[in-house]
Amino acid sequence: MVIGARSGAPEPDGEPVGNQDGAHAGDGEALRDAEAGAEADGSSAEPSRRAPKQRSFWKELPILIGIALILALVIKTFFVQAFSIPSGSMENTLQVGDRVLVDKLTPWFGSEPERGEVVVFKDPGGWLNDEPTQRSDNSFVRGVQDVFSFIGLMPSSDEKDLIKRVIAVGGDTVECQGSGPVKVNGVALDEPYIFPGNTPCGEKPFGPVHVPKGRIWVMGDHRGNSLDSRYHMDQPGGGTVPVDNVVGRAFVVAWPIGDWATLPVPDTFDQKGLAAGPVAPAMAGTALAVPAVWWVRRRRR
């Protein structure tokens, strides 16, 4: 009875439970058999992890092209656009065939053209009526040009855009008498960018002209070969261009490489007193107003 009762109790410490050739050994053999079977099948006991299959280059190419075209369209619409120079009206600053890059971003934030900037603007009406569009006779070439110009990789041959230098802005008074110089608000401009041999007035004296708010007065650097504001004074706006027509400022000549150059604002437009309006009287009035207000407040105490 005692022996029977003891046989159901755990074995003493240090002794394995069960037979070495019993259940434990059987489990180990079963595990080894499973591993052997897995090796025979060429598989692993762990869950299989397949590497993702790479998409072929030719399948990815259309996606890459589509992304590139969308980015180009966004850049052309909101940031930078290329324009081709079709005539010599801006020589020698710009040559015929030059490609300029135009900043279209800053106007979105309310920036307006400033004196001295070279800007691209849409025809305000009647400036390019007699200018033919330059389009290829080949329909395929025209189609390629239309697509590339739409996304901004090529200048458009259909759009009638002009490029000139801003001489005066809204509120300014501009004039050029005799052989010059051009004067803005009574301040004479030194214009080293004018085409050699030209006079500042370009044989077309004008003014004085008061530039309305929201408009600009533009002139080409080749004064003898530029149908600019001087030649459209009989049209609505008196030769001035609406600021809303300005596409953006040309800031660099990008092509050809040999003509590469930046297009900064000339120093002549930084002269003191060029700003429109009675600045000096306003400053004097402010200077007098401060002590006057102080005196009045002191008397009331």
Backbone bond lengths (Angstrom), bond angles and torsions (degrees), N, CA, C in turn:
res aa  C-N    CA-C-N  psi(-1)  N-CA   C-N-CA  omega(-1)  CA-C   N-CA-C  phi
1 M - - - 1.472 - - 1.498 109.60 -
2 V 1.337 117.10 -43.67 1.453 120.97 -179.43 1.494 109.37 -66.94
3 I 1.334 116.69 -40.10 1.468 120.49 -179.79 1.493 109.14 -65.20
4 G 1.297 118.48 -41.29 1.448 121.06 179.83 1.496 111.63 -63.62
5 A 1.290 118.58 -42.40 1.450 121.91 -179.81 1.516 110.98 -65.04
6 R 1.356 117.97 -36.10 1.447 121.25 -177.47 1.516 111.76 -73.13
7 S 1.273 117.04 -27.88 1.470 120.27 -177.57 1.519 112.09 -66.74
8 G 1.310 119.47 -20.87 1.478 121.17 178.37 1.505 113.39 -89.93
9 A 1.349 119.05 -1.69 1.457 122.55 -177.87 1.532 111.09 -88.73
10 P 1.356 120.11 160.66 1.463 121.56 177.66 1.498 110.61 -62.33
11 E 1.335 115.22 154.97 1.449 119.62 178.84 1.512 108.41 -74.34
12 P 1.318 116.70 156.65 1.461 119.88 178.11 1.527 110.87 -60.92
13 D 1.378 114.74 156.13 1.475 120.47 179.83 1.502 110.50 -57.83
14 G 1.332 114.72 145.00 1.461 120.01 177.45 1.498 112.84 92.54
15 E 1.318 118.87 -16.82 1.461 121.26 179.52 1.512 109.11 -102.30
16 P 1.325 120.42 133.20 1.471 122.83 179.59 1.494 111.66 -64.94
17 V 1.293 115.58 146.19 1.455 120.92 177.00 1.512 107.55 -80.76
18 G 1.259 115.90 126.06 1.447 119.54 178.50 1.504 111.58 83.49
19 N 1.272 114.53 -178.85 1.455 123.21 -176.11 1.515 109.43 -86.69
20 Q 1.387 119.04 140.41 1.460 121.80 177.94 1.502 111.06 -60.90
21 D 1.324 114.35 -28.50 1.473 118.43 179.37 1.513 110.93 -96.81
22 G 1.385 115.78 11.52 1.453 119.94 -176.25 1.495 113.18 -91.17
23 A 1.369 112.65 -128.99 1.466 119.46 -172.44 1.514 111.71 -62.26
24 H 1.361 118.18 -42.77 1.466 120.68 -175.85 1.503 110.30 -63.64
25 A 1.300 113.38 -43.49 1.463 116.59 -179.79 1.504 110.63 -64.85
26 G 1.322 115.96 -37.74 1.468 119.03 179.60 1.508 111.76 -64.16
27 D 1.357 115.67 -39.22 1.464 118.73 179.02 1.508 110.74 -63.76
28 G 1.299 117.53 -44.54 1.466 121.08 179.60 1.509 111.33 -60.47
29 E 1.333 116.46 -42.24 1.454 119.95 179.09 1.512 111.01 -65.14
30 A 1.337 117.07 -38.33 1.465 120.34 179.06 1.515 110.51 -63.72
31 L 1.371 116.12 -40.02 1.462 120.14 179.53 1.507 110.66 -65.81
32 R 1.353 115.33 -43.02 1.463 118.26 179.12 1.515 111.21 -64.38
33 D 1.334 115.68 -36.72 1.466 119.09 178.09 1.521 111.35 -64.35
34 A 1.359 116.63 -39.17 1.469 120.19 179.90 1.515 110.46 -65.81
35 E 1.357 115.92 -41.57 1.461 119.69 178.92 1.506 110.84 -63.86
36 A 1.317 114.40 -40.83 1.467 118.41 179.46 1.514 110.61 -63.37
37 G 1.334 115.74 -40.37 1.464 118.60 178.88 1.509 112.14 -65.27
38 A 1.359 116.06 -38.68 1.462 120.23 179.13 1.512 111.06 -64.33
39 E 1.374 115.07 -40.26 1.463 118.22 179.00 1.507 110.73 -65.31
40 A 1.317 115.27 -38.13 1.463 119.01 -179.96 1.514 111.14 -64.36
41 D 1.334 116.35 -36.57 1.469 119.91 179.54 1.514 112.34 -78.69
42 G 1.347 117.94 -11.03 1.463 121.37 -177.28 1.503 112.22 80.42
43 S 1.351 118.23 12.21 1.459 121.67 -179.24 1.509 109.97 -107.97
44 S 1.314 117.06 175.24 1.454 122.51 -178.87 1.504 109.19 -114.94
45 A 1.308 114.95 156.23 1.456 119.13 177.14 1.510 110.81 -70.11
46 E 1.362 117.29 -26.60 1.459 120.72 177.93 1.519 109.71 -79.06
47 P 1.361 117.88 156.11 1.471 120.25 178.42 1.516 110.57 -59.35
48 S 1.281 116.03 136.58 1.478 120.73 -177.62 1.519 110.95 -71.38
49 R 1.348 117.05 139.65 1.471 123.33 178.07 1.501 108.56 -122.06
50 R 1.294 116.88 104.15 1.462 121.06 -178.62 1.525 110.45 -83.54
51 A 1.316 116.70 134.59 1.473 121.71 176.08 1.519 108.83 -68.74
52 P 1.358 117.22 139.00 1.470 119.32 179.51 1.519 110.93 -60.90
53 K 1.281 115.59 137.70 1.463 120.88 -178.46 1.528 109.67 -75.54
54 Q 1.328 116.23 126.30 1.459 120.86 -178.88 1.519 110.90 -73.68
55 R 1.373 114.00 136.65 1.456 119.02 177.00 1.525 109.08 -74.64
56 S 1.293 117.43 141.11 1.462 121.07 -177.78 1.525 110.60 -67.08
57 F 1.340 115.83 154.00 1.465 122.03 -178.55 1.526 111.02 -58.35
58 W 1.294 117.10 -39.94 1.474 120.80 -176.05 1.517 111.68 -69.74
59 K 1.339 116.98 -25.58 1.463 119.23 175.87 1.525 110.92 -79.17
60 E 1.353 116.37 -30.03 1.466 119.75 179.98 1.525 112.34 -81.92
61 L 1.334 117.00 -23.91 1.460 120.91 -175.55 1.529 112.90 -56.78
62 P 1.334 120.73 -48.38 1.478 119.50 178.87 1.531 112.87 -60.17
63 I 1.350 116.76 -34.84 1.464 119.77 178.47 1.519 110.27 -66.40
64 L 1.331 116.06 -43.98 1.465 120.60 179.18 1.525 111.04 -62.17
65 I 1.333 115.90 -42.87 1.466 119.65 178.98 1.524 110.63 -63.50
66 G 1.329 116.18 -41.95 1.462 119.93 179.30 1.519 112.01 -62.25
67 I 1.341 117.16 -42.94 1.465 120.85 178.37 1.525 110.42 -63.75
68 A 1.357 115.74 -42.62 1.469 119.93 -179.95 1.522 111.22 -62.05
69 L 1.333 117.53 -40.79 1.461 121.03 -179.83 1.534 111.10 -67.14
70 I 1.316 116.21 -40.52 1.473 119.71 178.81 1.521 110.36 -64.01
71 L 1.343 116.56 -43.90 1.464 120.09 178.45 1.521 110.91 -62.84
72 A 1.351 116.33 -41.94 1.466 119.85 179.13 1.523 110.72 -62.24
73 L 1.332 117.18 -40.15 1.460 121.05 179.66 1.529 111.18 -66.28
74 V 1.330 116.80 -40.29 1.464 120.60 178.41 1.527 110.46 -64.88
75 I 1.344 115.85 -43.99 1.464 120.18 179.75 1.518 110.46 -61.98
76 K 1.345 116.25 -44.17 1.476 120.38 -179.09 1.524 111.05 -65.09
77 T 1.320 117.21 -37.17 1.461 120.83 -175.97 1.520 112.34 -75.05
78 F 1.331 116.58 -39.16 1.461 119.17 -170.42 1.523 114.75 -115.45
79 F 1.331 119.84 -18.73 1.455 119.98 -170.30 1.529 113.32 -119.29
80 V 1.315 117.73 -71.66 1.471 121.71 -173.05 1.522 109.57 -137.06
81 Q 1.329 116.13 141.03 1.454 121.06 176.33 1.525 109.45 -136.51
82 A 1.328 115.40 144.54 1.467 121.09 179.44 1.526 109.74 -91.79
83 F 1.329 115.78 140.54 1.459 121.61 176.34 1.525 108.92 -132.55
84 S 1.333 115.18 146.07 1.453 121.21 178.72 1.525 109.50 -99.77
85 I 1.343 116.63 143.41 1.460 121.77 179.39 1.537 108.41 -90.53
86 P 1.334 118.00 112.25 1.464 120.27 -173.40 1.525 114.72 -89.70
87 S 1.336 117.84 -16.22 1.468 119.65 -174.12 1.519 110.28 -140.52
88 G 1.326 115.32 176.31 1.460 120.64 -177.95 1.511 114.39 -94.94
89 S 1.322 118.19 20.85 1.476 120.12 -175.38 1.525 113.20 -69.58
90 M 1.337 117.66 -15.81 1.472 120.27 -179.78 1.531 112.08 -113.66
91 E 1.327 116.26 14.71 1.471 118.46 176.74 1.531 109.84 -65.90
92 N 1.328 119.51 149.59 1.449 126.40 -2.77 1.521 112.57 -92.06
93 T 1.309 118.10 9.98 1.460 120.19 177.58 1.516 110.10 -63.69
94 L 1.330 116.26 -44.07 1.462 122.72 178.67 1.520 108.97 -127.56
95 Q 1.332 115.03 138.40 1.459 120.85 179.45 1.524 110.02 -102.50
96 V 1.330 115.90 156.21 1.466 120.32 176.77 1.532 108.95 -59.77
97 G 1.320 116.35 130.35 1.460 121.08 -179.83 1.517 114.39 94.00
98 D 1.328 117.56 -10.09 1.465 119.70 176.40 1.532 110.22 -63.00
99 R 1.329 115.26 148.11 1.470 121.63 172.47 1.522 108.05 -109.09
100 V 1.312 115.85 123.12 1.462 120.00 178.33 1.520 109.47 -111.22
101 L 1.318 115.54 150.14 1.459 121.42 174.76 1.517 108.62 -100.93
102 V 1.322 115.18 133.25 1.463 121.57 -174.30 1.525 109.71 -115.27
103 D 1.317 115.02 128.00 1.464 122.31 177.91 1.522 109.44 -76.83
104 K 1.344 115.97 114.40 1.462 120.96 179.07 1.534 111.98 -106.27
105 L 1.340 116.18 -1.38 1.457 119.52 -174.88 1.522 112.86 -79.26
106 T 1.342 116.63 -48.49 1.471 119.01 -173.92 1.526 113.97 -60.81
107 P 1.361 119.89 -34.65 1.477 117.44 176.35 1.526 113.51 -60.62
108 W 1.356 117.17 -26.51 1.463 119.86 178.14 1.522 111.18 -65.20
109 F 1.328 117.11 -22.92 1.462 121.26 -178.95 1.527 111.63 -100.84
110 G 1.334 116.04 17.23 1.455 119.85 174.94 1.507 115.17 90.41
111 S 1.337 117.92 3.63 1.465 120.05 179.39 1.529 110.07 -70.07
112 E 1.337 116.75 135.28 1.463 121.76 179.78 1.526 109.99 -112.89
113 P 1.331 116.86 157.27 1.467 119.88 -179.08 1.528 111.66 -58.31
114 E 1.316 115.39 145.94 1.457 121.61 179.00 1.523 110.00 -117.41
115 R 1.315 116.47 158.64 1.464 120.91 179.31 1.532 109.98 -57.75
116 G 1.321 114.82 136.16 1.460 120.32 176.99 1.508 114.79 93.45
117 E 1.323 118.60 -15.83 1.466 120.61 -179.97 1.529 110.77 -74.70
118 V 1.325 115.00 147.52 1.463 121.09 171.70 1.524 106.48 -94.29
119 V 1.333 116.57 119.83 1.465 120.18 -173.98 1.524 111.28 -124.97
120 V 1.327 113.66 151.62 1.462 121.63 171.71 1.521 106.93 -102.05
121 F 1.335 115.97 133.67 1.464 119.77 -179.72 1.521 110.41 -142.70
122 K 1.298 114.96 155.45 1.466 121.39 178.64 1.524 109.30 -79.74
123 D 1.314 114.83 147.22 1.462 121.49 179.93 1.530 109.65 -53.40
124 P 1.329 117.97 117.42 1.471 120.08 179.63 1.517 113.19 -71.42
125 G 1.339 116.64 -7.17 1.462 120.19 178.00 1.512 112.26 127.60
126 G 1.336 116.01 108.15 1.452 120.32 175.54 1.517 115.92 89.09
127 W 1.311 118.26 -1.59 1.461 120.33 -178.84 1.529 111.56 -77.93
128 L 1.315 117.00 -32.59 1.467 120.62 -175.14 1.521 112.62 -120.59
129 N 1.307 116.57 27.02 1.464 119.22 -178.36 1.521 112.94 -58.92
130 D 1.318 116.72 -34.68 1.463 120.58 -175.82 1.523 112.95 -96.74
131 E 1.322 116.86 3.87 1.462 119.31 -178.33 1.523 109.46 -90.18
132 P 1.333 118.60 119.72 1.473 120.49 177.67 1.522 110.61 -74.45
133 T 1.331 116.22 147.47 1.458 120.07 175.08 1.518 108.90 -79.53
134 Q 1.323 115.97 143.55 1.451 121.43 -177.59 1.514 109.34 -96.82
135 R 1.334 116.10 96.91 1.459 121.69 179.93 1.513 110.05 -124.92
136 S 1.322 115.24 144.69 1.453 120.82 -179.45 1.526 110.53 -70.76
137 D 1.335 115.65 151.21 1.463 120.21 175.93 1.523 111.68 -77.29
138 N 1.325 116.93 -15.63 1.460 121.77 -179.08 1.526 109.51 -85.78
139 S 1.327 116.34 122.42 1.465 120.73 -175.98 1.529 111.51 -64.84
140 F 1.341 117.27 -35.75 1.467 119.99 179.47 1.524 110.42 -65.69
141 V 1.330 116.07 -44.85 1.468 120.72 179.32 1.530 109.90 -62.06
142 R 1.351 116.52 -40.94 1.461 119.65 178.42 1.519 111.41 -62.19
143 G 1.354 115.84 -40.51 1.461 119.71 179.24 1.518 112.14 -63.80
144 V 1.340 116.55 -43.78 1.472 120.84 178.25 1.518 110.05 -62.24
145 Q 1.343 116.26 -43.21 1.463 119.77 -179.75 1.525 111.04 -64.06
146 D 1.327 116.88 -39.45 1.468 120.05 179.53 1.534 111.10 -62.74
147 V 1.347 115.86 -43.44 1.462 119.83 -179.43 1.522 110.53 -65.14
148 F 1.340 116.29 -47.69 1.455 120.46 -176.98 1.523 112.01 -68.60
149 S 1.319 117.31 -33.54 1.463 118.96 177.75 1.525 110.65 -72.77
150 F 1.330 117.02 -31.18 1.463 121.05 179.19 1.518 111.06 -63.65
151 I 1.339 116.82 -38.11 1.455 119.80 -179.14 1.519 112.02 -93.59
152 G 1.351 116.98 -0.27 1.457 120.01 172.99 1.506 115.66 91.27
153 L 1.340 118.35 8.45 1.460 120.40 179.54 1.517 112.22 -86.79
154 M 1.323 117.06 -12.88 1.466 121.53 176.45 1.522 108.81 -141.38
155 P 1.345 117.18 147.21 1.463 118.93 174.19 1.527 109.94 -66.98
156 S 1.295 116.91 148.37 1.451 121.51 179.20 1.520 110.72 -82.55
157 S 1.324 115.62 141.91 1.463 119.99 177.26 1.525 111.04 -91.60
158 D 1.326 117.20 -11.24 1.467 121.48 -178.06 1.527 112.59 -91.30
159 E 1.327 116.20 -37.89 1.457 119.29 -174.65 1.522 110.59 -67.63
160 K 1.314 115.90 132.96 1.465 121.02 179.60 1.523 109.13 -97.76
161 D 1.317 114.06 80.26 1.455 121.07 178.26 1.521 109.42 -104.09
162 L 1.325 116.20 151.65 1.454 121.82 178.81 1.518 109.24 -121.63
163 I 1.338 115.73 158.34 1.453 120.69 177.23 1.525 108.24 -133.55
164 K 1.329 115.90 123.87 1.469 122.46 -177.80 1.529 108.54 -145.80
165 R 1.326 114.71 175.26 1.461 120.02 176.33 1.532 109.40 -100.88
166 V 1.327 115.78 135.60 1.464 120.90 177.09 1.530 108.24 -75.43
167 I 1.324 116.17 122.35 1.468 120.87 179.39 1.521 110.99 -102.39
168 A 1.324 116.78 -37.04 1.465 121.00 -179.27 1.518 109.40 -143.39
169 V 1.318 116.12 151.99 1.465 121.91 -179.77 1.524 109.57 -119.60
170 G 1.326 116.08 177.77 1.459 120.81 -177.58 1.514 113.41 -53.81
171 G 1.340 115.86 129.83 1.458 121.47 -178.70 1.513 113.38 97.62
172 D 1.343 117.36 -15.28 1.468 121.30 179.71 1.529 111.39 -80.57
173 T 1.317 114.90 158.38 1.459 122.86 168.93 1.524 107.57 -116.99
174 V 1.317 116.70 124.22 1.460 121.60 -175.41 1.523 109.89 -124.29
175 E 1.338 116.27 144.50 1.462 120.79 179.34 1.522 110.25 -157.71
176 C 1.326 114.61 161.11 1.464 121.12 174.15 1.524 106.97 -151.83
177 Q 1.321 115.97 111.58 1.464 121.63 -176.22 1.533 110.05 -109.65
178 G 1.323 115.05 142.27 1.468 120.11 178.88 1.512 111.18 61.45
179 S 1.313 116.41 -123.85 1.467 120.68 179.08 1.523 111.77 -99.22
180 G 1.322 116.74 10.16 1.459 119.73 176.59 1.510 112.70 107.45
181 P 1.297 118.00 -176.23 1.466 127.80 8.73 1.526 113.41 -83.33
182 V 1.331 115.60 171.58 1.460 120.92 171.03 1.521 107.80 -71.42
183 K 1.344 115.39 135.56 1.459 120.23 178.59 1.521 109.92 -120.21
184 V 1.309 115.41 135.23 1.464 122.38 175.51 1.519 107.63 -119.14
185 N 1.328 115.81 117.34 1.468 121.60 -176.40 1.526 111.48 54.02
186 G 1.333 114.69 37.30 1.455 121.21 177.01 1.511 114.85 83.16
187 V 1.338 118.56 -4.06 1.468 122.62 -178.87 1.521 109.37 -97.48
188 A 1.329 116.87 124.49 1.469 121.58 -179.39 1.530 110.62 -73.96
189 L 1.333 115.35 137.30 1.455 120.78 179.40 1.526 110.33 -96.50
190 D 1.322 116.01 133.20 1.455 121.84 170.19 1.528 106.04 -93.55
191 E 1.329 117.37 113.34 1.457 121.40 -170.56 1.536 111.58 -116.20
192 P 1.319 117.66 83.29 1.461 120.55 -179.68 1.522 113.94 -70.22
193 Y 1.334 116.73 -13.69 1.464 121.04 -178.01 1.527 112.53 -81.84
194 I 1.342 118.71 -8.07 1.469 121.19 -178.66 1.526 109.85 -64.79
195 F 1.323 115.94 142.82 1.462 122.51 -179.57 1.523 110.10 -55.90
196 P 1.346 118.04 133.06 1.468 121.08 -179.05 1.524 112.18 -54.46
197 G 1.324 115.66 131.78 1.456 121.39 179.83 1.514 114.00 94.32
198 N 1.336 116.98 -15.17 1.470 121.11 177.80 1.526 110.35 -83.30
199 T 1.329 115.65 153.05 1.458 120.68 170.07 1.528 108.18 -97.26
200 P 1.330 118.62 157.07 1.463 120.17 -179.11 1.525 113.58 -55.41
201 C 1.355 116.76 -36.30 1.465 119.10 -179.99 1.527 111.75 -82.10
202 G 1.334 116.81 -18.36 1.461 119.84 -179.83 1.506 113.70 60.01
203 E 1.338 116.97 40.28 1.470 121.84 -179.06 1.522 112.50 60.24
204 K 1.314 117.13 20.97 1.465 121.26 178.88 1.533 108.64 -138.65
205 P 1.341 117.61 71.54 1.471 120.24 178.93 1.528 110.38 -60.36
206 F 1.317 115.87 154.30 1.462 119.80 -178.97 1.524 109.52 -158.10
207 G 1.306 113.51 164.01 1.461 121.23 169.86 1.518 115.14 87.39
208 P 1.321 113.13 -175.92 1.473 126.70 4.53 1.533 113.73 -70.47
209 V 1.337 115.08 142.18 1.469 123.22 -179.30 1.521 107.97 -119.09
210 H 1.323 116.00 128.13 1.467 120.37 174.55 1.523 108.32 -91.03
211 V 1.323 117.19 121.52 1.466 122.34 -178.27 1.525 109.18 -84.77
212 P 1.332 117.79 119.89 1.473 119.59 -179.30 1.527 111.89 -65.71
213 K 1.302 115.72 157.91 1.463 121.04 175.47 1.533 109.56 -60.52
214 G 1.323 115.30 141.83 1.462 120.07 179.21 1.511 113.67 80.55
215 R 1.352 117.58 11.87 1.461 120.88 179.87 1.526 109.15 -136.38
216 I 1.333 116.25 165.41 1.461 121.37 179.98 1.534 109.87 -134.78
217 W 1.329 115.54 155.85 1.461 123.00 175.34 1.529 107.19 -108.09
218 V 1.330 117.30 124.44 1.466 121.15 -174.53 1.524 111.11 -121.80
219 M 1.335 115.04 149.66 1.458 121.32 176.94 1.525 108.68 -143.95
220 G 1.340 115.46 148.74 1.457 120.07 175.34 1.522 110.47 -82.43
221 D 1.324 116.97 153.84 1.465 120.29 178.38 1.526 111.96 -71.57
222 H 1.334 116.13 -25.62 1.466 120.30 174.36 1.527 107.20 -93.37
223 R 1.323 115.14 83.04 1.466 120.67 -170.14 1.517 113.09 -60.09
224 G 1.337 117.87 -27.08 1.464 120.01 179.74 1.511 113.54 -85.08
225 N 1.357 117.45 -0.38 1.462 120.72 -176.74 1.527 110.73 -141.81
226 S 1.320 115.94 39.57 1.463 119.86 -177.21 1.515 110.54 -139.27
227 L 1.328 115.43 115.43 1.469 120.46 176.10 1.528 108.21 -87.27
228 D 1.309 114.93 78.21 1.456 121.04 -173.80 1.530 111.21 -102.75
229 S 1.328 117.51 -151.69 1.469 121.57 -176.27 1.521 112.52 -55.72
230 R 1.336 118.15 -31.95 1.461 121.73 -177.85 1.524 112.35 -60.13
231 Y 1.340 116.28 -31.96 1.461 121.27 -173.37 1.528 113.16 -95.51
232 H 1.324 117.95 5.49 1.467 120.33 -178.40 1.519 111.43 -129.28
233 M 1.320 115.83 26.55 1.454 119.87 -179.03 1.522 112.72 -71.02
234 D 1.337 117.25 -16.06 1.463 120.57 178.78 1.529 112.02 -88.91
235 Q 1.308 117.61 1.69 1.458 121.90 -179.16 1.528 110.18 -102.66
236 P 1.344 117.00 166.37 1.463 119.34 178.88 1.530 110.98 -54.04
237 G 1.313 115.97 133.46 1.461 120.05 -177.30 1.510 112.78 96.37
238 G 1.351 116.34 -8.46 1.458 120.09 177.05 1.515 114.65 60.91
239 G 1.337 116.63 31.58 1.459 120.91 179.83 1.520 114.02 92.71
240 T 1.316 117.16 -7.39 1.463 119.90 178.83 1.524 110.73 -85.42
241 V 1.332 115.53 160.71 1.468 122.38 -176.67 1.520 109.35 -116.33
242 P 1.338 118.41 132.54 1.476 119.60 177.12 1.523 111.09 -63.40
243 V 1.306 116.49 138.85 1.465 120.93 177.17 1.521 110.80 -59.30
244 D 1.333 116.72 -32.07 1.465 120.30 -179.70 1.525 112.07 -64.79
245 N 1.325 118.39 -19.09 1.461 121.42 179.53 1.528 112.60 -83.07
246 V 1.320 116.44 -10.26 1.465 119.95 -176.76 1.528 109.77 -76.29
247 V 1.334 115.56 123.53 1.467 121.60 178.67 1.522 110.27 -77.04
248 G 1.327 116.45 -41.24 1.454 120.42 179.84 1.519 111.36 166.55
249 R 1.303 114.87 178.10 1.464 121.41 -178.56 1.521 110.32 -93.74
250 A 1.336 117.27 130.96 1.464 121.52 173.03 1.524 107.95 -77.54
251 F 1.327 117.00 123.39 1.470 119.74 -174.03 1.526 113.70 -116.68
252 V 1.336 117.92 -12.30 1.463 119.12 179.56 1.522 110.13 -157.64
253 V 1.339 115.68 144.67 1.470 121.78 169.70 1.529 105.39 -90.05
254 A 1.330 116.44 113.46 1.467 120.45 -172.96 1.519 113.24 -96.08
255 W 1.336 117.67 -22.14 1.469 120.70 -175.33 1.513 109.23 -154.30
256 P 1.328 118.17 142.71 1.464 128.94 -3.45 1.523 112.05 -70.62
257 I 1.321 114.95 163.25 1.459 120.73 -175.50 1.523 111.40 -56.93
258 G 1.337 116.21 -36.30 1.460 119.80 -178.17 1.511 113.57 -65.76
259 D 1.338 117.59 -21.16 1.479 121.48 179.79 1.525 112.31 -100.76
260 W 1.331 116.99 7.80 1.465 119.58 -174.87 1.524 109.98 -57.25
261 A 1.335 114.97 131.19 1.465 120.12 179.32 1.522 108.91 -166.59
262 T 1.313 115.68 152.62 1.464 120.71 172.36 1.527 108.68 -86.08
263 L 1.323 116.34 163.65 1.466 121.65 -177.70 1.537 109.17 -124.61
264 P 1.315 116.98 73.16 1.468 120.06 -178.79 1.526 111.77 -77.06
265 V 1.317 115.99 167.36 1.461 122.26 175.30 1.532 107.89 -77.61
266 P 1.340 119.01 124.94 1.477 120.96 179.70 1.526 112.04 -61.56
267 D 1.339 114.78 151.50 1.467 120.74 -176.82 1.528 113.05 -62.76
268 T 1.332 117.16 -25.16 1.469 119.55 -176.82 1.528 112.11 -60.39
269 F 1.344 116.65 -23.51 1.460 120.03 -179.23 1.531 112.34 -86.22
270 D 1.324 116.83 1.27 1.462 121.16 176.30 1.529 112.09 -98.46
271 Q 1.321 117.21 8.19 1.465 120.50 -177.85 1.531 111.22 -63.31
272 K 1.327 114.52 145.10 1.455 119.28 174.89 1.522 109.99 -69.05
273 G 1.324 115.43 143.10 1.458 119.91 178.48 1.505 113.80 86.93
274 L 1.369 117.83 -1.14 1.456 120.05 -179.41 1.522 111.74 -75.76
275 A 1.334 116.50 -26.92 1.457 120.49 -178.65 1.516 110.45 -62.43
276 A 1.329 114.66 139.56 1.465 119.91 -178.17 1.510 110.68 -74.65
277 G 1.338 114.86 157.76 1.466 119.55 174.62 1.509 111.99 98.75
278 P 1.335 117.77 158.04 1.464 122.33 -178.72 1.519 111.27 -78.10
279 V 1.357 115.92 74.48 1.460 120.34 -176.19 1.519 111.15 -65.07
280 A 1.342 117.04 -47.70 1.462 120.50 -176.93 1.522 112.17 -61.17
281 P 1.349 119.56 -48.72 1.469 118.92 176.57 1.512 113.16 -58.63
282 A 1.335 116.56 -37.76 1.467 119.21 -179.65 1.521 110.83 -64.39
283 M 1.342 115.31 -42.65 1.461 118.87 178.88 1.526 111.20 -65.68
284 A 1.340 116.36 -39.42 1.459 120.00 178.81 1.523 110.64 -65.00
285 G 1.340 116.12 -40.91 1.458 120.09 178.95 1.515 111.92 -62.27
286 T 1.344 115.74 -40.27 1.462 119.79 178.35 1.520 110.84 -64.37
287 A 1.341 114.58 -42.64 1.467 118.95 -179.12 1.523 111.56 -62.16
288 L 1.337 116.66 -36.00 1.458 119.98 179.83 1.521 112.02 -78.84
289 A 1.319 116.49 -29.91 1.464 120.35 -176.03 1.521 111.72 -68.30
290 V 1.323 117.02 -36.40 1.472 120.17 -176.59 1.522 111.95 -60.40
291 P 1.355 119.46 -54.11 1.479 117.62 178.52 1.513 112.87 -66.32
292 A 1.347 118.05 -30.21 1.464 119.92 179.75 1.515 110.92 -64.86
293 V 1.341 116.55 -43.82 1.462 120.53 178.68 1.520 110.09 -63.81
294 W 1.332 115.90 -41.70 1.475 119.89 179.09 1.525 110.54 -60.49
295 W 1.348 117.08 -42.11 1.472 121.60 -178.58 1.523 111.04 -65.14
296 V 1.355 116.87 -43.60 1.469 121.19 -179.54 1.516 110.45 -63.04
297 R 1.317 117.43 -44.09 1.461 119.92 -178.91 1.535 110.90 -65.88
298 R 1.315 116.31 -35.47 1.469 120.06 178.67 1.530 111.21 -66.30
299 R 1.347 118.02 -36.96 1.468 123.37 -178.92 1.532 110.01 -68.00
300 R 1.341 118.07 -30.56 1.459 121.28 -176.68 1.511 112.83 -78.58
301 R 1.286 118.84 -14.70 1.464 121.14 -178.71 1.529 111.71 -70.04
